[in-house]
Amino acid sequence: MHPTDVAALREARYRAMADPVRRRLLRLLEDAGGPCDVERLSAAVDLHPNTVRGHLEILQQAGLVETRPQPRQTPGRPRMLYSRSEESSDASAGGYRLLAEMLTTTVKSAGENPADMARAAGRKWGEYLSEQLPPGRALPPDEAVRRIGQLLEDIGFEPRPHAEGDTTVFDLVDCPFRDLARDHPDVICSLHLGLLQGAAEALGDTAMIEALQPFVAPSLCRAVVRPRSS
């Protein structure tokens, strides 16, 4: 392939993967175990089929999705079925995979408790990525929870909050490090837990990270946050 064509394909894939809906569609196609039609995908992401078709077309142009007509026994226009291409796993990982794998392996070999090391590193980054409040100041719990949700979105998750009493549960339907987390949950999930704990402390410690539950479903993790006073 000509270098110009390679650069154009990389740009197309970058643009395709930049949208959380398209990342979610790729995850759904991977977990489905077989081709899916637009109706099934649109129901899963709660969007109109025409909107989903537009996203799938962009993914197809980037070489991340393949299509084929569904076999039928009667005359008429066949329904199109969509599946992930063989190249999509490498493309969706982007350039981070090798570096992240190397860093993860280094953490695991550096001490007897890699989970504690990863959580400590995450706490420092959570503090850094959150607003540094003046001494003695703390955000109200609801604002702290909102900013924790924003942090999750900023680092590449697709958080969907819902209330359970005074607790906020974030369904995380699009972990950008899912493949790596499956291989090294002790490091990656501990890192994310520390990140949330550090952010909560930096925001005034009025919200508590009660739990981070990895892989409650194939493409779903969950963060549980509640006011510190409850």
Disulfide bonds with the S-S distance in Angstrom:
none
